[in-house]
């Protein structure tokens, strides 16, 4: 049983400080120094995977040693002195009422424990009552707190969190407030477990991954801490996330960078994009102005378009350029293997498509960059630690880690309730394709002469895009302000949350025209009735999206 990071992750000064803390807290006699605490820990670590008893050594332990052992065993009773913590259910001190989740956190839960708590880690028992997988309205009403008569089509901005995941986060908070000191001592191990699970899912190595609150935090870390020199170049695409483009302007003035923007029109053919990128880099090379870093969105936010990251990585690496990928819309959206993409830095979120609580994101680095990036507000004792260790140190200090730890429940929810990620993706891909056809029919999009969805063949493809961008008919004379009014109308008139934006659509004559469009996040708590609700509400306006009087009835404060 291990309550501390491995020795190589603890600096000598930090470990001595910790051992002295335990020595003082247990009020050990003066002649017993921190070295004794260290010896007890070493003994327990060496036996944490054994299935035998502590034998006579523990029975003969001094009263001082017993204090340390009991502290790290979370209050083992004297009757349990010969039993390892993971062998069976144990009586806990000062109370035996801790849930099984708390016991698991403290390393005292085993498969033999009878699930008697409302929140248990026996997911088979927890989820068995729900029966076969049933996506759509049944899924929403059974497993989410979403209003049964409302349609939430905007999980691409902030996803819906299942009930069991929220309950897990709340209980972790209670575990913390119940015993803050033991919580912090145990937290590094719990952090390691959840990072390892996340890393396996996204195709990365655990030591290359750090937990964040959102992708913007990761972008700030990279742009502020990258070893810029005056006159260095940074390459972005015109369709990159707006917050990223704003951040590049800030560092441009701070570090004296040359920021190059490559115009990209969506939709595009892959060959067309790669030729344009190669030509742009070749020109910059001749001018001796090659950038040191390029940013690209794996899936663009406004236009929901999947970019060929692997091809882009191959091209930019051939010029010695590092690649930063904003993958906010990817984890849980479709299968992801970061190591196969070749990105030097990959940022992703879990609260959009992975059913986590809000504020769960991550950064994955190539090993060559481990020495470059650290948390924006590192702790003093993180100086000299590794990339992984520095982020873990911050996460396990004053940060509320309950949302991160409850990510384990998100994985369990998908496995036990949804039947695995393959079923989730299959349902979402079909719903995305069906939604495009349903809206095209009710809005008569064929008569508009525009694509039924901006992404074309990306929608409905196996392992593909579930974020269709569908044009709204008779909206060529509208403005971005009209998009906001229409979003408010949908929310108040038909209880529909949807993301609307003004973007250029191809008009069939090799030209583009600005139109309003709706971005639909196909997700397991939706079905075609939600799409019909959206389609009917917009159709009833008969194209009067810019007429304020149509909206004023429902949104009196709109100006």
Buried (B, 14 or more C-beta within 10 A) or exposed (E): BBBBBEEEBBBEEBBBEBBEBBBEEBEBEEEBEBEBBBEBBEBBBEBBEEEEBBEEEBEEBEEBBBBBBBBBBBBBEEEBBEBBBBBEBBEBEEEEEBBBBBBBBBBBBBEEBEBEBEBBBBBEEBBEEBEEBBBBBBBBEBBBEBEEEBBBBBBBBEBBBBEBBBBBBEBBBEBBEEBEEBBBBBBBBBBBBBBBBBBEBBBBBBBBBBBBBBBBBBBBBBBBBBEBEEEBBBBBBEBBBEBBBEBBEEBBEEBEBBBBBBEBEBBBEEEEBBEBBBEBBEEBEEEEEBBBBBBBBBBBBBBBBBBBBEBBBEBBEEBEBBBBBBBBBBBBBBBBEBBEBBBBBBBBBBBBBBBBBBBBBBBBBBEEBBEBBBBEEBBEBBEEBBBBBBBBBBBBBEBEBBBBBBBBBBBBBBBBBBBEBEBBBBBBBBBBBBBBBBBBEBBEBEEBEBBBBBBBEBBBBEEBBBBBBBBBBBBBEBBEEBBBBBBBBBBEBBBBBBBBBBBBBBBEEEEBBBBBBBBBBBBBBBBBEBBBBBBEBBBEBEBEBBEEEBBBEBBEEEE
